[in-house]
Amino acid sequence: MLNVRDIRGGHAFYPAGATFGPRVLGDYEFVLIQQGEARYIADGRTYAAPPGTVILARPGFHERYFWDEQGPTRHLFFHFTLSAVPRDLGSPRQWPVAQRMPAGDPVRPLFAFVVDVVTASAERRADATICRAVETMLSAFVRGPVASSAVQPVVAPEAVLLALAHTRRVLHENPAAVVTLEQLAEAAHVHKHHLCRLFAASLDARPMQVVLAFRMQHALTLMARSDLKLERIAQLCGFATVFHFSRRFAQFFGEPPSRVRANLAAGQAPVHELVTLINRVRG
């Protein structure tokens, strides 16, 4: 585990046109730009830093910040020292300096967690939880947003994103709710035939197949984490009869609900390609 020491940090707010530096950094510093278009200069090189950018500055950097000239800039930051750098991360001289992190990255949520813990404690010594959080951030940042993720994101057009968001919202509020192709097309602001073509191109599936995938995933959760009978699970997931539910479930997962439930009790969960694909969709 990474040995993180002398950690300190917080939230920063700057008015329009403010600057910071120049200075020579004496330790490591992570910076997360939350608002404002900033510029970061390190050892004579300039990096654009729009919102969502994470900066990893290293000891010895000659650095300067130019905050947004038109409006306020907000960012999170924390300093830390390392007793040693893990070999698998390579030389710090080769690490990236500034990266705009993609949706779903682990760095930004962990950043907020670390800053919240650090600002609530007078201790500058990082405990095991903070050490692991910083290690995960460092690994994800250095290896890159794609390499740090287990899967490649799927880029989908705006209409598909809107239809997926509508499905999630409706079925989250009521998993038994009726979701029609016409409703999805209206939410996506396109004709239903065009929406079907977009789904086929980006997900290789029809919109209503995706709706079914959401229902099946919810049914799987209820089977794994409740004692509800299949009849009740069928009702909660929008199926008129347990027979209809069982037939669609077996078609979707390749096994009947009773067998899948027994496998879930043994710690074996089925995986469906469409479900994983939906969870990888990004705009």
C-alpha positions, 0 to 999 in steps of 0.5 A: 500500500502507498505510504502517504504522509503530510497530507493537507488540502481544502477548497479554493475560490478565486475571483475573475482574473486572479493568479497564483504564483510563481512558486516552486512546489515542495511536495506532490499536489492534486488539483481538481478544477470545478468551475472556471477556465484556468491555465496552469504553467509548469516548468515553462509548459502551459496546460489548459484546465477547463472544469473537470481537469485534474492536475498532478504537480510534482516536487520541484515544479516551477509553477503558476496558475492563471484563473478564469478571466471572465468569472470565478474559479473553484477547485479542490486541492490536496498536498502530500508526500510519498515515502516511495513511488510504486515501481509499476507506476514508472518514473514521476517524470513521465507522469501526465500533468493535466488531464480532463477526466471522463464521465464515470472516472474514479478520480473525482469522487475519491478527490472529494472524499479525500478533501472532506476527510482531510479538512475535517481532521487536524491530523496530517498523517494519512490513515490506511483508508486515505492511503488507499484512496490516494493510491487508487487516484494516482494509479487511475490518473497515471495509467489514463482514464481508459486503462484504469477502467475495466471496459471501453465506454460506448459513445451514443448519440443524444437521442439514445442518451435521452431515451435511456435516461427516460427509461432509468427515471421511469423504472426507478420510480416504478419498475412496473411502469409501462414504457412504450416506444412512442414514449421513448421517441417523445423523450428523445425528440425523434421519430420512433423509426429513427430512434430504432435505427440509432439504437441498432447502430449504437447498441445493436438492440431495439429500444424495447429490448433495452427496456426489458434489460432494465426490468431483468436487471431489477428482477435479478436484484430482487431475486438475489437480495429479497425473499420475495416469491417469483409471482411478486417479483413478476408483478413488481417488474411489470409482468402480468403473470409469473408464466410470462415473466419466467419465459422472458427471463429464461429467454434473456438469461438462458436459464429459468428463474429458479435455477438462476436464483439457486446460482445467486445463493451460491454467489454466481450471478448471470451476466448479459451482454446488453446489460453491461453495454448499457452501463458503458454508454456515454455521450 
